[in-house]
Amino acid sequence: QLQLVESGGGLVQPGGSLRLSCAASGFTLDYYAIGWFRQAPGKEREGVSCISITGDRTNYADSVKGRFTASRDNAKNTVYLQMNSLKPENTAVYFCAAPPPHVSACHEALFILSPAEWVTDFTSWGQGTHVTVSS
């Protein structure tokens, strides 16, 4: 089974930057779209970004457009989320997740509908990495 491990979280001041990594083991990421999600304390999990299998298409939640950038390096079997101009409201546990191979799951619904509508589309989840934005 595809295993995903996030890293790169930490404490950062407002306006700062972090780059999250999502590394895969067991399988190559070449055939997987990857979504980034976050869950703040007391809130539902929400979609942040999604990158297509080939990396030529990315989708973002409106709240992070222009500040966050998803990318992938299949040679390193890793997907990244570059987060700039971070705000306190970005504080959350960030997860990466993959649907089954060859499935395109990067739909705008990830950023609009409740998790019940899309969470089961993603069958492999990492354990999450904590991001805290605070002065």
N, C-alpha and C positions, 0 to 999 in steps of 0.2 A: 504494500500500500504506500502511496505517496506520503512522505513525511515532510512537513514544512516547519522551519524554525525561524522566528523573527529575532532580530537584534537591532541595536542602534538607538533604543529608547533611552530616556534619561531626563534630567532636570535642565530646563533651558529658560532663559529670561524672555519676556515678551519681546517680539521682534527678532528673535534668534532663529536659528535653523537647526534641523536635524535631518539625517538621512537614515531611514529605516531600510533594513535588508530582509529579504525573505529567501532563505536558502532551502533547496530541496535535496532530499536524499532518497535513495532507493530507486528513483526513476528520473529520467531526463525531463526538464521542464518544457522541452521543445513543443510538446503537444498540448500544453495547458494554458488557458487563459488564467490570469491571476487577479483576484479582487483584494482590495484593502478595505478593512472595516474598522470601526472603533466603537468602544462602549465606555461611556462615562459613568461614574457612580450614580446609581438610581435611574439611569436612562436605558432606553432600548439600544441594541446594537444598530449601527447605521452604516450605510455604504459611504465610502470616501472616494475610492478610485477603482478603476478596472482597466487592465491592459490586455489587449487581444493576444492570441496565440503567437502571431508573427510580430507583435509589438508595433504594428503600423497604426493602430487605433487605441486611443485612450479616452476614458470617460471620467468625469469628475462631478462630485456634488457641487452645487452652486456655491456653497460656503467656502470651498477651498480652491475654486478656479482661479488661476493666475498666481497662486501661491504654492501649490503642491504639483509635483511632476512625477509621474510613474514612468519607469523605464525597465528594461530587462537586458541581461547579458547571458544569453543561453550558453555561451562557452563556460561561464562560471556557474551555470545552473542557479542563477540568482535573479530576483526581481527587486527593484528598489523603489522607495517612495521618498523623494526629496521634498522636505517641508520647510518652506521659508516664511518669513514674517509671521511667526507663530503667535497665537493669541491665547490668553488664559482659557478660553472656551474650547481650545483644542486639546485640553488635558483629558486623557482617556487611555485605556488599554487598546493598542492597535494590533489587529490581527491580519494575517494574509490567509487566503483560502483559494482553493482550486475546485472547479467543477470536474466532472469526468473528462478524460482526454478527448480532444477534438470537439469539445462542446463549446460553443460560443455563448458565454453567460454574461457578457458585459452589456447589460441592458440598462436603459435609463431608469427602469423600475427599481434598481438597486438604491437609487437616491431619492425615490419618491414614496414607494410603498413600504409598509411595515415589514419587519424581518420575516414574519410568517409567510409572506408572499414569495420570498426568494431564498431563505436561508438553506433550505434543503437542496437547492440547486448546486450548492457548494459542498462537496463530499469530503474534502480534506482541509483541515484547519490547523494552523499553528497554535502555539500555546499563548501567544500574545506578548507584547513588549509595552512597558509602561512609559508614557510620555507625560511629563508634568511641565506646564508652562506657568512660571511664577517668578515674581521678583523677590 
